[in-house]
Amino acid sequence: MIDGLGEIPAMFHRTERGVFTILPHDPQRPLVNTAEWEEHPAGDFPGPGAPMTLAEMQDSVERVIGVRLPLTPPPEGAPTLLRRVCHRNSRQADRYRDGRVFIAGDAAHVSHGPTLNAALQDAANLGWKLAAAVQVWASEDLLDSYETERHATGERVLMHTQAASALLAPGGDVTALRRLFAELLDRTENLRMVAATMAGADIRYDMGEEHPAAPTGWFVPLLDLTTDDRHTRRLAELLRDARPLLLDLTGANDLAATAEPWYDRVHHVTATADDAPAPALLIRPDGYVAWAGADPGSLKTALTRWFSPG
């Protein structure tokens, strides 16, 4: 509750002059943040190199919400957490690999969007490929695929971060756009699309062949499996050891002979599932479907492409 303004919900509060954010994780020391789009009057802004002061923060809050908050300095000796960022802090590295050097996470891309999900997926994508290099079976193409796959994803994160920032900007035209966007989100399919974008679940990698029922390149769907020992197991359990997985859902073990030369690096499991999306799935350690179908010839091609010749 703010005197003179009333109750402001936690997180973002947009006004016609900017955005005010309050996060009361610690009620005694809530995080307060402002974002402004308009330039300050001459002489009012100290410049990006000058230390930020509490008075400057109070001035910014007052400009945004029209009320001057009674902000107090931290106890003597406590660290000062005041920080000023000029312009939008959204950047991406030109490349994610240079010889033996790889970058991921905040070293590769910085934005105010869902960068945590992007960073975790960077690590999952790169980790198994580096492990394959340590085990001396990774090809240069496999290592190069990290940049190919993740740089494009980083660009997409920056794109929807810019879109989200545009929807926070002040002004009547943006307010109209926000109302239209809210109407679009009333439709379940649109809401699911935006949720998947924010979660990083809308990513699809180029794996070559496609299967009409379970397109390759997507993150593998959740499955409850009945294995040969008649036990019910979640697919996530089979992926826990971070090894490539050939999941034969026909229950007939027909693809075993094709995959046998790769058994030193690919785990083969036969099982059944009520909602099986394809007869068989070849799943990378990062959880993405590298191949789907029942044809031994195309399976061999996929095994060779991603896990080197057997």
Protein Blocks (a to p, Z undefined) as FASTA:
>chain_A
ZZhkapadehjdddfkbccdddffblmlccdddddfbdcdehkagbjkbccdfklmmmmm
mmmnopacddddddehiacfbdcdehjaddddfbfbehjaccehjlloccfbdfllmmmm
mmmmmmmmmmmmmnopacfklmmmmmmmmmmmmmmmmmmmmmmmmmmpgcjklmmmmmmm
mmmmmpmklmmmmmmmmnopmcccdehiacfklcghiacdddddddfkopacdfklmmmn
opacdddfkonommmmmmmmmmmmpccdddddfklcbfbdcddfkopafbgcjbfklmmm
mmmmmnopZZ
